[in-house]
């Protein structure tokens, strides 16, 4: 509980300073020792080492705050289209407040990571989401996380709440042996 309170407070204070917020919201693990410590947390790396082995890098981290009355951010998409590495990497999504349909929790298509990389449009959403009808809310308690494949189809629906934010911190990891297929926006962080 203390860890999640500290992380939430860090980003709430950050939100009051536009310049710092812009610098740390995306890939803050490169510029902030505190965020680097969160990305390299021993419990997270213990789980990820079962998936990736011992040579783990983080190449994307982001703070996302879906404010009250925010419209849908995107339709169905796969995070792998944003990545500079081969697909099939784990994404850790930490809820900083309870995430439920009342504040626009993520919606997922369970098992969709098995479909592989799907065609998308220029806005990175899936080119055709009509075949996917089994959307499920990904409800997460504050301080808990979802670990999902970057191939999982998910969406960020509107936050219909009048007063509840849906803040989260997310990080994408890979094996250091993974093949680079694009350009990194920042140098990957070697976590272990």
HUVEN-V798862 format. One record per residue. N is the residue number from 1. RES is the residue in one letter. PSI is psi in whole degrees, -180 to 180 (NA if undefined). NEAR is the number of other ideal C-beta (glycine too) atoms within 12 Angstrom. D_LAST is the distance of its C-alpha to the last C-alpha in Angstrom with 2 decimals. Layout:
n=N res=RES psi=PSI near=NEAR d_last=D_LAST
n=N res=RES psi=PSI near=NEAR d_last=D_LAST
This chain:
n=1 res=X psi=-44 near=11 d_last=25.10
n=2 res=X psi=-40 near=9 d_last=24.54
n=3 res=X psi=-45 near=23 d_last=21.04
n=4 res=X psi=-36 near=26 d_last=22.52
n=5 res=X psi=-42 near=15 d_last=25.59
n=6 res=X psi=-43 near=19 d_last=23.63
n=7 res=X psi=-45 near=33 d_last=21.75
n=8 res=X psi=-46 near=29 d_last=25.13
n=9 res=X psi=-39 near=17 d_last=26.88
n=10 res=X psi=-48 near=29 d_last=24.43
n=11 res=X psi=-31 near=34 d_last=25.20
n=12 res=X psi=-42 near=19 d_last=28.88
n=13 res=X psi=-41 near=16 d_last=29.31
n=14 res=X psi=-36 near=28 d_last=27.56
n=15 res=X psi=-17 near=23 d_last=30.10
n=16 res=X psi=-5 near=12 d_last=32.89
n=17 res=X psi=98 near=15 d_last=31.74
n=18 res=X psi=-44 near=11 d_last=31.98
n=19 res=X psi=-46 near=12 d_last=30.45
n=20 res=X psi=-38 near=20 d_last=27.33
n=21 res=X psi=-46 near=22 d_last=27.12
n=22 res=X psi=-37 near=15 d_last=27.26
n=23 res=X psi=-32 near=18 d_last=24.59
n=24 res=X psi=-17 near=30 d_last=22.05
n=25 res=X psi=-46 near=29 d_last=22.98
n=26 res=X psi=124 near=25 d_last=21.27
n=27 res=X psi=39 near=30 d_last=17.79
n=28 res=X psi=-20 near=34 d_last=18.06
n=29 res=X psi=-18 near=37 d_last=14.30
n=30 res=X psi=-31 near=26 d_last=15.25
n=31 res=X psi=-8 near=23 d_last=18.18
n=32 res=X psi=124 near=26 d_last=17.63
n=33 res=X psi=-37 near=15 d_last=15.55
n=34 res=X psi=-48 near=25 d_last=16.66
n=35 res=X psi=-38 near=34 d_last=15.56
n=36 res=X psi=-42 near=22 d_last=12.12
n=37 res=X psi=-36 near=23 d_last=11.96
n=38 res=X psi=-47 near=36 d_last=13.32
n=39 res=X psi=-35 near=39 d_last=10.95
n=40 res=X psi=24 near=27 d_last=7.90
n=41 res=X psi=136 near=29 d_last=10.33
n=42 res=X psi=-36 near=16 d_last=9.61
n=43 res=X psi=-42 near=17 d_last=12.37
n=44 res=X psi=-46 near=32 d_last=11.30
n=45 res=X psi=-31 near=30 d_last=7.86
n=46 res=X psi=-43 near=17 d_last=10.07
n=47 res=X psi=-46 near=18 d_last=12.46
n=48 res=X psi=-30 near=33 d_last=10.44
n=49 res=X psi=-27 near=21 d_last=9.02
n=50 res=X psi=-28 near=13 d_last=12.81
n=51 res=X psi=-44 near=22 d_last=13.44
n=52 res=X psi=-13 near=30 d_last=10.91
n=53 res=X psi=-163 near=19 d_last=9.63
n=54 res=X psi=-18 near=17 d_last=6.38
n=55 res=X psi=92 near=18 d_last=5.54
n=56 res=X psi=135 near=35 d_last=5.47
n=57 res=X psi=153 near=37 d_last=7.33
n=58 res=X psi=128 near=44 d_last=9.90
n=59 res=X psi=-7 near=40 d_last=13.20
n=60 res=X psi=134 near=39 d_last=15.80
n=61 res=X psi=149 near=42 d_last=16.39
n=62 res=X psi=138 near=33 d_last=19.95
n=63 res=X psi=130 near=39 d_last=22.30
n=64 res=X psi=126 near=32 d_last=25.34
n=65 res=X psi=105 near=30 d_last=28.52
n=66 res=X psi=105 near=31 d_last=31.24
n=67 res=X psi=159 near=22 d_last=34.27
n=68 res=X psi=144 near=20 d_last=37.43
n=69 res=X psi=23 near=17 d_last=39.80
n=70 res=X psi=133 near=23 d_last=37.21
n=71 res=X psi=172 near=15 d_last=38.17
n=72 res=X psi=136 near=19 d_last=35.99
n=73 res=X psi=-34 near=25 d_last=33.15
n=74 res=X psi=168 near=29 d_last=33.03
n=75 res=X psi=-168 near=27 d_last=34.23
n=76 res=X psi=133 near=37 d_last=32.26
n=77 res=X psi=168 near=34 d_last=29.29
n=78 res=X psi=132 near=38 d_last=26.01
n=79 res=X psi=-21 near=41 d_last=22.97
n=80 res=X psi=-22 near=36 d_last=22.11
n=81 res=X psi=-15 near=28 d_last=24.99
n=82 res=X psi=-9 near=29 d_last=23.11
n=83 res=X psi=151 near=34 d_last=20.03
n=84 res=X psi=12 near=26 d_last=19.65
n=85 res=X psi=169 near=31 d_last=17.97
n=86 res=X psi=157 near=20 d_last=19.54
n=87 res=X psi=168 near=28 d_last=20.41
n=88 res=X psi=27 near=28 d_last=19.15
n=89 res=X psi=149 near=39 d_last=15.95
n=90 res=X psi=141 near=41 d_last=15.34
n=91 res=X psi=129 near=40 d_last=16.54
n=92 res=X psi=122 near=39 d_last=16.18
n=93 res=X psi=111 near=37 d_last=19.50
n=94 res=X psi=124 near=35 d_last=20.16
n=95 res=X psi=126 near=33 d_last=23.87
n=96 res=X psi=-17 near=37 d_last=24.87
n=97 res=X psi=163 near=35 d_last=28.42
n=98 res=X psi=134 near=24 d_last=29.89
n=99 res=X psi=120 near=39 d_last=29.92
n=100 res=X psi=174 near=23 d_last=33.01
n=101 res=X psi=-26 near=22 d_last=35.77
n=102 res=X psi=-21 near=22 d_last=37.53
n=103 res=X psi=25 near=34 d_last=34.97
n=104 res=X psi=45 near=37 d_last=33.89
n=105 res=X psi=157 near=36 d_last=30.95
n=106 res=X psi=149 near=39 d_last=29.27
n=107 res=X psi=139 near=33 d_last=31.26
n=108 res=X psi=159 near=33 d_last=29.70
n=109 res=X psi=99 near=31 d_last=31.16
n=110 res=X psi=137 near=20 d_last=29.75
n=111 res=X psi=-5 near=15 d_last=28.85
n=112 res=X psi=-16 near=31 d_last=29.19
n=113 res=X psi=-21 near=26 d_last=25.76
n=114 res=X psi=-11 near=14 d_last=27.59
n=115 res=X psi=-13 near=22 d_last=29.95
n=116 res=X psi=-170 near=17 d_last=27.56
n=117 res=X psi=128 near=25 d_last=27.72
n=118 res=X psi=154 near=27 d_last=31.03
n=119 res=X psi=141 near=18 d_last=33.27
n=120 res=X psi=166 near=22 d_last=32.99
n=121 res=X psi=-177 near=16 d_last=35.25
n=122 res=X psi=-22 near=8 d_last=34.71
n=123 res=X psi=9 near=14 d_last=33.58
n=124 res=X psi=1 near=22 d_last=30.69
n=125 res=X psi=159 near=26 d_last=32.44
n=126 res=X psi=141 near=29 d_last=33.41
n=127 res=X psi=-33 near=20 d_last=36.61
n=128 res=X psi=111 near=14 d_last=38.28
n=129 res=X psi=0 near=25 d_last=37.23
n=130 res=X psi=-32 near=9 d_last=40.62
n=131 res=X psi=-14 near=15 d_last=39.61
n=132 res=X psi=104 near=27 d_last=37.02
n=133 res=X psi=-9 near=12 d_last=38.96
n=134 res=X psi=51 near=15 d_last=36.90
n=135 res=X psi=135 near=23 d_last=34.99
n=136 res=X psi=139 near=21 d_last=33.62
n=137 res=X psi=136 near=24 d_last=32.61
n=138 res=X psi=80 near=32 d_last=28.99
n=139 res=X psi=132 near=21 d_last=29.89
n=140 res=X psi=132 near=31 d_last=27.11
n=141 res=X psi=150 near=18 d_last=27.72
n=142 res=X psi=131 near=27 d_last=26.41
n=143 res=X psi=-11 near=23 d_last=23.04
n=144 res=X psi=170 near=23 d_last=22.36
n=145 res=X psi=165 near=31 d_last=20.42
n=146 res=X psi=134 near=31 d_last=20.88
n=147 res=X psi=118 near=29 d_last=18.22
n=148 res=X psi=160 near=32 d_last=20.00
n=149 res=X psi=147 near=34 d_last=19.90
n=150 res=X psi=-4 near=36 d_last=20.50
n=151 res=X psi=-11 near=30 d_last=23.63
n=152 res=X psi=130 near=38 d_last=25.13
n=153 res=X psi=127 near=40 d_last=28.37
n=154 res=X psi=168 near=37 d_last=28.59
n=155 res=X psi=164 near=30 d_last=30.63
n=156 res=X psi=92 near=33 d_last=30.97
n=157 res=X psi=176 near=29 d_last=34.55
n=158 res=X psi=152 near=23 d_last=36.69
n=159 res=X psi=102 near=31 d_last=36.31
n=160 res=X psi=-7 near=21 d_last=39.90
n=161 res=X psi=148 near=23 d_last=39.61
n=162 res=X psi=-19 near=12 d_last=41.81
n=163 res=X psi=1 near=13 d_last=39.58
n=164 res=X psi=125 near=25 d_last=36.16
n=165 res=X psi=165 near=29 d_last=33.08
n=166 res=X psi=75 near=40 d_last=30.16
n=167 res=X psi=144 near=38 d_last=27.13
n=168 res=X psi=158 near=40 d_last=23.63
n=169 res=X psi=133 near=46 d_last=20.14
n=170 res=X psi=146 near=41 d_last=18.31
n=171 res=X psi=140 near=45 d_last=14.99
n=172 res=X psi=132 near=44 d_last=14.42
n=173 res=X psi=164 near=44 d_last=11.26
n=174 res=X psi=165 near=38 d_last=11.17
n=175 res=X psi=142 near=27 d_last=9.93
n=176 res=X psi=-15 near=24 d_last=9.39
n=177 res=X psi=-8 near=15 d_last=12.54
n=178 res=X psi=147 near=29 d_last=14.50
n=179 res=X psi=129 near=15 d_last=17.71
n=180 res=X psi=132 near=18 d_last=18.50
n=181 res=X psi=3 near=18 d_last=21.94
n=182 res=X psi=-161 near=17 d_last=22.63
n=183 res=X psi=132 near=13 d_last=21.99
n=184 res=X psi=145 near=22 d_last=19.18
n=185 res=X psi=-17 near=18 d_last=20.66
n=186 res=X psi=160 near=23 d_last=17.87
n=187 res=X psi=131 near=17 d_last=15.09
n=188 res=X psi=147 near=31 d_last=11.94
n=189 res=X psi=125 near=32 d_last=9.13
n=190 res=X psi=117 near=21 d_last=5.81
n=191 res=X psi=-36 near=34 d_last=3.81
n=192 res=X psi=NA near=22 d_last=0.00
